[in-house]
Amino acid sequence: MRKIRTKQFQVLTDINLAWDFMVEVYNLAIEKGMRSIEPPFFEYALTSSWMNKDYLHLCRFWMEDEEVVGFVFYENLGDIYFVLRPGYEELAEEMIVYADEAFPEYNGEKQLMFSKGQNALMEAAGKYGFQQAYKEKTYVLDMTSTTLDYELPEGFRFVEPEELDPVKLSRCTWKGFNEWELGPFENWEDTNDKRDWNPHKSYTGVLNNVMAPPPHSTQEYNIIIANEEGEYVCFCGMWWVPENGLAYMEPLCTIPEYQHKGLASAALTEHYKRFKQMDGKVLTGGGNEFYKRIGYNVEEYTLVYKKA
């Protein structure tokens, strides 16, 4: 008889606990033909400025002795994710019940997010009134079976890590993600910014909202592209997880006036070349058809369940 206990997530002490568990289960899932959430997914959200942190105490571990066997957490409010160690499927119903009862709704609904092969969890969700509503597609590159080979366009260069200018990088990400909606990058020195911040939107690049580097980030592998005037025009962030052979790309942006010039393709090619030499197996992308066009060769899905 297994003795399982639960533990609520504590942001200051449990980042490593969540990371190590997700790294281990990622490999176990792949071995069984399943899919598990990439380890950087939770930490990237956790250390971002756009994630609402008010409910982190609701995230929960299931543990046998000192070993984590299950983890329930959210990214955006209302989107709840599950990591379950293979062989512990008997916990699925308890995890679903907890997610349904403990986490708040957002805009009047709650979504349970499942990965390929999480059949026990999906079956348990069905027992409590959840049904598959849609699928979220994302493209990944299997580095063992295909290549990327896009040259950096003339007039641009890769920025060396030692010359990184954080203000230039913040301006680049602001223009790439937020300027169309929130206006120009200005008054960034003002730490008393009075803008009406929405905790459910991305504000990557605002200097007074940037947190300390995440514990497992690998910023030395980020790719930044500058134009001839030295302005940063494309940024491609990278989390390298050697235990999984996983190159987790997040985030990627090109400022609007430099889009459709091949800069993002060149940045991803540079990532591919580096990690291929380091026994990389997977380079992640996103759901945009851009990734398929440049050669990403695997489609993966997150199955989204809602109550009818």
C-alpha positions as CSV (number, residue, x, y, z in Angstrom):
1,M,0.0,0.0,0.0
2,R,1.6,3.3,-1.1
3,K,1.7,6.1,1.3
4,I,1.1,9.3,-0.6
5,R,1.1,12.7,0.9
6,T,0.6,16.1,-0.6
7,K,2.6,19.3,-0.3
8,Q,1.6,22.8,-1.4
9,F,4.0,24.6,-3.7
10,Q,6.2,27.3,-2.0
11,V,7.7,29.7,-4.5
12,L,10.9,30.4,-2.5
13,T,11.8,26.8,-1.8
14,D,10.2,24.5,-4.4
15,I,11.5,25.6,-7.8
16,N,14.1,22.9,-7.9
17,L,11.7,20.3,-6.7
18,A,9.3,21.1,-9.6
19,W,12.2,21.4,-12.1
20,D,13.9,18.1,-11.2
21,F,10.5,16.2,-11.3
22,M,9.6,17.6,-14.7
23,V,13.0,16.8,-16.1
24,E,12.7,13.2,-15.0
25,V,9.2,12.7,-16.1
26,Y,9.9,14.3,-19.5
27,N,12.3,11.5,-20.3
28,L,10.1,8.8,-18.8
29,A,7.1,10.0,-21.0
30,I,9.2,10.0,-24.2
31,E,10.3,6.4,-23.5
32,K,6.7,5.3,-23.3
33,G,5.6,7.2,-26.5
34,M,3.9,9.9,-24.5
35,R,4.5,13.6,-24.0
36,S,5.2,15.6,-20.9
37,I,5.4,19.3,-20.4
38,E,8.8,20.7,-21.0
39,P,10.6,21.5,-17.8
40,P,11.2,25.3,-18.5
41,F,7.4,25.8,-19.2
42,F,6.5,26.4,-15.5
43,E,9.6,28.3,-14.5
44,Y,9.4,30.6,-17.5
45,A,5.9,31.6,-16.5
46,L,6.8,31.7,-12.8
47,T,9.5,34.3,-13.3
48,S,7.7,36.4,-15.9
49,S,6.0,39.7,-15.3
50,W,2.7,38.7,-16.9
51,M,1.8,35.7,-14.7
52,N,-0.6,36.4,-11.8
53,K,1.2,35.0,-8.8
54,D,-1.6,35.3,-6.3
55,Y,-2.6,31.7,-6.5
56,L,0.7,29.9,-6.5
57,H,0.0,28.4,-3.1
58,L,-2.7,26.3,-4.7
59,C,-0.2,24.4,-6.9
60,R,0.3,21.0,-5.3
61,F,2.8,18.1,-5.3
62,W,1.9,14.5,-4.6
63,M,4.8,12.7,-3.0
64,E,5.8,9.2,-2.0
65,D,8.3,9.5,0.8
66,E,10.6,12.4,-0.5
67,E,9.9,11.6,-4.2
68,V,7.5,13.7,-6.2
69,V,5.1,11.6,-8.2
70,G,2.5,14.2,-9.3
71,F,2.3,18.0,-9.8
72,V,-0.7,20.2,-10.6
73,F,0.0,23.9,-11.5
74,Y,-1.4,26.8,-13.5
75,E,0.2,29.1,-16.1
76,N,-2.4,31.6,-16.9
77,L,-5.3,31.7,-14.5
78,G,-7.9,29.1,-15.5
79,D,-5.4,27.0,-17.4
80,I,-4.3,24.0,-15.2
81,Y,-1.6,21.6,-16.1
82,F,-0.7,18.1,-14.8
83,V,2.6,16.2,-14.5
84,L,2.2,12.6,-13.4
85,R,4.9,10.0,-13.0
86,P,4.2,6.9,-15.1
87,G,3.0,4.1,-12.8
88,Y,1.0,6.4,-10.5
89,E,-2.1,6.6,-12.6
90,E,-4.3,5.8,-9.6
91,L,-3.7,9.4,-8.5
92,A,-5.4,10.8,-11.6
93,E,-8.9,11.2,-10.2
94,E,-7.6,12.8,-7.0
95,M,-5.6,15.3,-9.0
96,I,-8.6,16.2,-11.2
97,V,-10.9,16.7,-8.2
98,Y,-8.3,18.9,-6.6
99,A,-7.8,21.0,-9.7
100,D,-11.6,21.3,-10.2
101,E,-12.3,22.4,-6.6
102,A,-9.2,24.4,-5.6
103,F,-8.3,26.6,-8.6
104,P,-10.4,29.6,-9.5
105,E,-12.1,30.2,-12.8
106,Y,-10.9,33.0,-15.1
107,N,-13.5,34.8,-17.2
108,G,-16.1,32.3,-16.0
109,E,-14.3,29.1,-17.0
110,K,-11.6,26.7,-16.2
111,Q,-9.5,24.7,-18.6
112,L,-7.6,21.4,-17.9
113,M,-4.6,21.1,-20.2
114,F,-3.4,17.6,-21.1
115,S,-0.5,16.2,-23.0
116,K,-0.4,13.2,-25.3
117,G,-0.7,9.9,-23.4
118,Q,-2.2,11.3,-20.2
119,N,-5.2,9.0,-20.7
120,A,-5.8,8.3,-17.0
121,L,-6.1,12.0,-16.3
122,M,-8.4,12.6,-19.3
123,E,-10.6,9.7,-18.3
124,A,-10.9,11.1,-14.8
125,A,-11.7,14.6,-16.1
126,G,-14.5,13.0,-18.1
127,K,-16.0,11.5,-15.0
128,Y,-16.3,15.0,-13.5
129,G,-18.0,16.7,-16.5
130,F,-15.0,17.9,-18.5
131,Q,-14.9,17.3,-22.3
132,Q,-12.3,18.0,-24.9
133,A,-13.1,21.4,-26.3
134,Y,-10.2,21.9,-28.8
135,K,-6.5,21.2,-29.4
136,E,-3.6,23.6,-29.2
137,K,-1.0,22.8,-31.9
138,T,2.7,23.5,-31.6
139,Y,5.6,22.6,-33.9
140,V,8.9,21.2,-32.8
141,L,12.0,20.3,-34.7
142,D,13.4,16.7,-34.3
143,M,17.1,17.5,-34.6
144,T,17.9,13.9,-35.1
145,S,16.0,13.7,-38.4
146,T,16.1,17.1,-40.0
147,T,18.1,20.3,-40.3
148,L,17.7,24.0,-40.4
149,D,20.0,26.0,-42.8
150,Y,19.1,29.6,-43.1
151,E,21.8,32.3,-43.5
152,L,21.8,35.6,-41.6
153,P,20.8,38.3,-44.2
154,E,23.4,40.8,-45.3
155,G,23.6,43.9,-43.1
156,F,22.9,42.1,-39.8
157,R,25.0,40.4,-37.2
158,F,24.8,38.3,-34.1
159,V,25.4,40.1,-30.9
160,E,28.1,38.6,-28.7
161,P,27.0,37.9,-25.1
162,E,29.7,40.1,-23.5
163,E,28.4,43.2,-25.4
164,L,24.8,42.8,-24.4
165,D,23.0,46.1,-23.7
166,P,19.9,45.4,-21.6
167,V,18.2,48.6,-22.6
168,K,18.5,47.8,-26.3
169,L,17.2,44.3,-25.6
170,S,14.2,45.7,-23.6
171,R,13.5,48.1,-26.5
172,C,13.6,45.2,-29.0
173,T,11.2,42.9,-27.0
174,W,8.9,45.8,-26.2
175,K,8.6,46.7,-29.9
176,G,8.3,43.0,-30.9
177,F,5.6,42.2,-28.4
178,N,3.8,45.2,-27.0
179,E,4.2,48.5,-28.9
180,W,1.3,47.9,-31.2
181,E,-1.0,47.6,-28.1
182,L,0.6,49.7,-25.4
183,G,2.4,52.4,-27.2
184,P,6.1,53.3,-27.7
185,F,9.0,52.3,-25.5
186,E,9.6,55.4,-23.4
187,N,10.0,56.5,-19.7
188,W,11.5,53.1,-19.0
189,E,13.6,54.7,-16.2
190,D,10.4,55.6,-14.2
191,T,10.0,52.9,-11.6
192,N,6.7,54.4,-10.6
193,D,5.1,53.6,-14.0
194,K,1.3,54.3,-13.7
195,R,0.2,52.3,-16.7
196,D,-2.8,50.1,-16.2
197,W,-1.0,46.7,-16.1
198,N,-3.0,43.6,-17.0
199,P,-1.5,40.5,-15.3
200,H,-2.7,38.3,-18.1
201,K,-0.8,40.0,-20.9
202,S,2.9,39.8,-21.8
203,Y,5.1,42.8,-20.8
204,T,8.4,41.2,-21.7
205,G,11.1,43.8,-21.8
206,V,9.9,46.5,-19.3
207,L,13.0,47.1,-17.2
208,N,11.3,47.9,-14.0
209,N,9.3,44.6,-14.2
210,V,12.1,42.2,-15.0
211,M,12.8,39.7,-12.3
212,A,16.1,38.1,-11.4
213,P,17.2,35.4,-13.9
214,P,15.3,32.2,-13.4
215,P,17.4,29.5,-11.6
216,H,17.6,27.2,-14.6
217,S,17.8,29.8,-17.3
218,T,20.6,29.6,-19.8
219,Q,20.8,33.1,-21.1
220,E,24.3,32.5,-22.5
221,Y,22.5,30.7,-25.4
222,N,20.1,33.5,-26.3
223,I,20.4,34.8,-29.8
224,I,20.2,38.6,-30.5
225,I,20.5,40.1,-34.0
226,A,21.5,43.7,-34.6
227,N,21.3,45.8,-37.7
228,E,24.1,47.9,-39.1
229,E,23.3,50.8,-36.7
230,G,23.6,48.5,-33.7
231,E,19.9,48.4,-33.0
232,Y,18.6,45.0,-31.7
233,V,16.0,43.9,-34.1
234,C,15.4,40.1,-33.3
235,F,15.6,38.2,-30.1
236,C,15.4,34.4,-29.6
237,G,15.5,33.2,-26.0
238,M,16.8,29.7,-25.2
239,W,16.6,27.2,-22.3
240,W,19.0,24.3,-22.7
241,V,18.1,21.2,-20.7
242,P,21.0,18.8,-21.4
243,E,19.4,15.9,-19.4
244,N,16.6,15.9,-22.0
245,G,18.5,17.0,-25.0
246,L,15.9,19.8,-25.1
247,A,16.4,23.2,-26.6
248,Y,13.3,25.1,-25.4
249,M,12.9,28.3,-27.4
250,E,11.1,31.1,-25.5
251,P,10.5,33.8,-26.4
252,L,11.0,34.8,-30.0
253,C,10.3,38.3,-31.5
254,T,11.3,40.5,-34.4
255,I,10.4,44.2,-34.4
256,P,7.7,44.8,-37.0
257,E,9.7,46.8,-39.5
258,Y,12.3,44.0,-39.8
259,Q,9.9,41.1,-40.0
260,H,9.8,38.8,-43.2
261,K,13.5,39.3,-43.8
262,G,14.6,35.9,-42.6
263,L,16.0,37.0,-39.2
264,A,14.0,34.6,-37.0
265,S,14.9,31.7,-39.4
266,A,18.5,32.6,-39.1
267,A,18.3,32.8,-35.3
268,L,16.7,29.4,-35.0
269,T,19.3,28.0,-37.4
270,E,22.0,29.3,-35.1
271,H,20.3,27.5,-32.2
272,Y,20.1,24.3,-34.2
273,K,23.8,24.4,-35.2
274,R,24.9,24.9,-31.6
275,F,22.7,22.3,-30.0
276,K,23.2,19.7,-32.7
277,Q,26.9,19.6,-31.6
278,M,25.8,19.2,-28.0
279,D,23.6,16.1,-28.7
280,G,20.4,18.1,-28.9
281,K,17.3,16.1,-29.8
282,V,14.4,18.6,-29.8
283,L,14.2,22.3,-30.6
284,T,10.8,23.7,-29.7
285,G,8.9,26.3,-31.6
286,G,5.3,27.5,-31.5
287,G,1.9,27.1,-33.1
288,N,2.4,29.6,-35.9
289,E,2.7,28.1,-39.4
290,F,6.0,29.9,-39.8
291,Y,7.7,27.0,-38.0
292,K,6.3,24.5,-40.4
293,R,7.4,26.6,-43.4
294,I,11.0,26.7,-42.3
295,G,11.2,23.0,-41.6
296,Y,9.9,22.1,-38.2
297,N,8.8,18.5,-38.8
298,V,6.7,17.4,-35.7
299,E,3.3,18.5,-34.7
300,E,2.4,18.2,-31.0
301,Y,-0.9,19.0,-29.3
302,T,-2.2,20.1,-25.9
303,L,-5.7,18.8,-25.4
304,V,-7.9,21.4,-23.7
305,Y,-10.8,20.1,-21.6
306,K,-13.7,22.3,-20.4
307,K,-17.0,21.5,-18.6
308,A,-19.9,21.2,-20.9
